[in-house]
Amino acid sequence: MAQVRNVGNTNACGYDFLVHRRHQVRVNSEYFSFMPVTSGIPQGSVLGPLLFVIYINDLPMCIKKFADCSLFADDAKLSIYVSNQDDSTDLQKGLCALKE
């Protein structure tokens, strides 16, 4: 998100585009309450592909000390050879690093 804020004059618009989103679900004729969207990139937008690249580009660096990360198109693979409990813990640390 910090990278998106520093894009220049478009920072306020880009930031609002990603942060202040809500969605609502309708089942038949019943509408449910609006809920905040706290992650991800809006799909179907013109900016979506560019924002996705910005969003995912740092992923391998964020978790490189915990596991290997491979990116291809819109897929990411996180891998580590697990032979003991410490390896398992490292994998979990990598997954937790993704949240940060």
N, C-alpha and C positions, 0 to 999 in steps of 0.2 A: 504494500500500500504506500510505503514511503516513496518508492520510485514513481508511482502514479502522481503523487502530490507534486513532484519536482519536474513535471513535463513543461512548465512554462505558464503562459496565460490561460491555458485550458485546465489548470489544476482544479479549480473549484468545481467546474462542470464534470470533469472526470471523476473526482472524488465523490460527488453526489450521485453520479451514475452508478457507482459501485456500492456505496454505503447505505444510502437512505432508500432501500428497496423493501417492499412488502408484497406478500401474495395472499390471495384469498381462494378458497376452494368452494366450488359449487357442486352439489350432488343433487341431480334432478332439479327441483326448484328451491332447494334449501341452500342458503349461503352461510358459510362459516366465518368466524372472525378473521380479520387481517392479522397476519403473523410476519415478523421481520425475516428477511432473507439475510443470513449472516455469513454466507460463503458463496464462492463460485463466481462465474462470469455470466452475464445475461446472454442467453442464447437467442439467435435470430436477429441480432443487431449488426449494424455495419462495423461498429468498433469491437465486437466480440472476438474475432480472430486476433487482432492486435493486442487486446487486453489479455487474452489467454496466453500469448507468447510472453508478455511481460510478467504475468502471474506465475508461470511455470518455469521460466528460464533459470531462476536461481535455485530451483528444487535440488539438483545434484549437489550444489555447494552447501546447502543447509544440512544435508544428512551425510556428507561424504565421510565424516569421522565415525559414523555408525554402520553404514552399509553402502553397497554399490547401487547406483541409480542410473537407469538407462531410459532415455526419452526417444519416442518415435511418434511423429504426428501428434495425436491427442492422447497418447498412452504413456504411462510411466511404470517402470518395473523397479521395485525395490528388492534387493537380494543380498543375502549373507549366508555363508556356510555355518550352520548351527551344529556344533558338536558337544556343547555343554551349556550349563545354565548361564554362564557369562555371555556367550554368544546370543542366547535368547534375549537376555537383558539388553544387549546392544541393539538388537533389532527393535525392541520395544522403545528404546530411547530415540531411535531414528524415526519411528512412527510418531512419537510425542513431539519431536522437533518439527514435524510437518504442521502441527497445530499452531506453533509459535510463529 
